[in-house]
Amino acid sequence: MQKRAKVAIGVGAGVLIIAGGTGIAVASGVGDDEGSQTPITGDALQKASTAALKYTGGGRVTETEVNDEDSKYEVEVTLNDGSQVDVQLDANFHVVSSKDDGDHGGDH
């Protein structure tokens, strides 16, 4: 009887370890689109921000991403009215497209 109890405890502990590992992977964003974003840094951040703000006519940069699925750089700009625009830039910091973050009707 004691052997069965030890086996049951061992199996239970193994299940907990696996479940805990899954929770850590989910919490850290593994396999999650949002968790895998790499922000723009350095000189590229300044250039991308300047280009995006010029395109939108102002606002503030609230998020950036390198190698977005749509372009080399993506800059999220929050406008003075609270709306958000995702500005897609190529490797030379030229605007290639933009989209309202709320997706209220497509590209600009």
Buried (B, 14 or more C-beta within 10 A) or exposed (E): EEEEEEEEEEEEEEEEEEEEEEEEEEEEEEEEEEEEBEEBEEEBBEBBBEBBBEBBEEBEBEBBBBEBEBBBBBBBBBBEEEBBBBBBBEEEBEBEBBBBBEEEEEEE
